[in-house]
Amino acid sequence: MRDGRSAAIRATTGRRNSIGSRRRTSGEVQDRPRHAVGIITPTFDGDTRRVPMFMGESCGVVNDIKPAATIVADLFRDAEASLAAMPAT
């Protein structure tokens, strides 16, 4: 890394290949290596733009960006249509 962020991360974590740190349930602070596998926890302290993210098939179905209220309304509309189409029991 050749930008100012890497120097800032090294200054906070003391490690060149660290992108931040996290606090374990034991209270211990653990460095987060740049190429570590895992998720960002609520106790993560570092550059979230450099953390690997899990991505799967769901990423392929994102076609546009909508406000959260629109997404929830779409979910309700689709759920109501699906329930209405089910045979009565």
Contacts in CASP RR format, 6 or more apart in sequence:
PFRMAT RR
TARGET T0000
AUTHOR 0000-0000-0000
METHOD contacts of the structure
MODEL  1
MRDGRSAAIRATTGRRNSIGSRRRTSGEVQDRPRHAVGIITPTFDGDTRR
VPMFMGESCGVVNDIKPAATIVADLFRDAEASLAAMPAT
5 47 0 8 1.000
5 50 0 8 1.000
6 16 0 8 1.000
9 18 0 8 1.000
9 19 0 8 1.000
9 20 0 8 1.000
9 46 0 8 1.000
9 47 0 8 1.000
10 16 0 8 1.000
10 18 0 8 1.000
12 20 0 8 1.000
12 21 0 8 1.000
12 45 0 8 1.000
12 46 0 8 1.000
13 20 0 8 1.000
13 21 0 8 1.000
13 31 0 8 1.000
14 31 0 8 1.000
15 31 0 8 1.000
15 33 0 8 1.000
17 33 0 8 1.000
17 34 0 8 1.000
17 35 0 8 1.000
18 31 0 8 1.000
18 32 0 8 1.000
18 33 0 8 1.000
18 34 0 8 1.000
19 32 0 8 1.000
19 33 0 8 1.000
19 34 0 8 1.000
19 46 0 8 1.000
19 47 0 8 1.000
19 50 0 8 1.000
19 51 0 8 1.000
20 31 0 8 1.000
20 32 0 8 1.000
20 44 0 8 1.000
20 45 0 8 1.000
20 46 0 8 1.000
20 47 0 8 1.000
21 29 0 8 1.000
21 30 0 8 1.000
21 31 0 8 1.000
21 32 0 8 1.000
21 44 0 8 1.000
21 45 0 8 1.000
21 46 0 8 1.000
22 29 0 8 1.000
22 30 0 8 1.000
22 32 0 8 1.000
22 41 0 8 1.000
22 43 0 8 1.000
22 44 0 8 1.000
22 45 0 8 1.000
23 29 0 8 1.000
23 30 0 8 1.000
23 43 0 8 1.000
23 45 0 8 1.000
24 30 0 8 1.000
24 43 0 8 1.000
32 44 0 8 1.000
32 46 0 8 1.000
32 51 0 8 1.000
34 50 0 8 1.000
35 52 0 8 1.000
36 52 0 8 1.000
37 52 0 8 1.000
38 52 0 8 1.000
38 54 0 8 1.000
39 54 0 8 1.000
40 48 0 8 1.000
40 51 0 8 1.000
44 51 0 8 1.000
66 74 0 8 1.000
END
